[in-house]
């Protein structure tokens, strides 16, 4: 193994996974990912989940097109059919994803009805067959994202059995959402909050299987928590915090990796250039700005920022106004700090 790959969180495949942004339906689209990349040169980014059926029947272009700046970039797939997953992996090869991940964590009714997502935790051998098929279709890393359990599954024996079966198929990387998923009685939104977090159960898995790379997900909403858990796990995956308070990605980069703070104005200058090109191709301004509403959360200009992006610039076609809005907010913050 090369010396650089001995650094905790940098895999033998050369991908730095110490910090990643979770795949989130309706959120982590290509515009969101360009924004997140500007905030964090380090983070591994994920697409929204896309089903194998969708790729096979609707074509990969609709779901897989992305900007080169988004790399390293992982594609998340959903399915419980090994043959379909293999076909999907082959179909997306021209898009050169750095990793392909199987969703074994989503608890929604729609996903359950398709027999994939979190319900697959009850079928570890099927998941193992899925992963074997995916690995047989490509040489890029194939990974799994799962929960610590579902419903009445024993969190100790159930999770161990699942992970061991998946690892036996050749999987080396697990993104672990440290909550159970309750498939009956709780909505997807409630499943993100009501089942208690259990970082210690996740850590026991890491201790039992030091040969695997385990990345902690769930409830990581502060830089301090991210840095603390990076010391115990191979890395952390940020979910809603990366969307609602996206500047946390820069703060983690500064605290954990020693990077200089990212300037919000510089980010918006680059996003203005990106938006201009997208608008020229027919993309609506709101499709881009909706991902950036939380950029100033926690600052005195947060409400004004959300209003400008959500109302004044919603139908705008002049992308330079994005950067101008950021300069106005920075001036307001500077005056508030000087008062």
Secondary structure, 3 states (H helix, E strand, C coil): CCHHHHCCCECCCCCECCEEECCCCCCCCHHHHHHHHHHCCCCEEEEEEEEHHHHHHHCCHHHHCCCHHHCCEEEEEECCCHHHHHHHHHHCHHHCCCEEEEEECCCCHHHHHCCCHHHHHHCHHHHHHHHHHHHHHCCCEEEEEEEEEECCCCCCHHHHHHHHHHHHCCCCEEEEEEEEECCCCCCHHHHCCCCCCCHHHHHHHHHHCCCCEEEEECCCCCHHHHHHHHCCCCEEEECHHHHHCCCHHHHHHHHHHCCCCCCHHHHHHHHHHHHHHHHHCCCCHHHHHHHHCCCCCCCCCHHHHHHHHHHHCCCCCCCHHHHHHHHHHHHHHHHHHHC
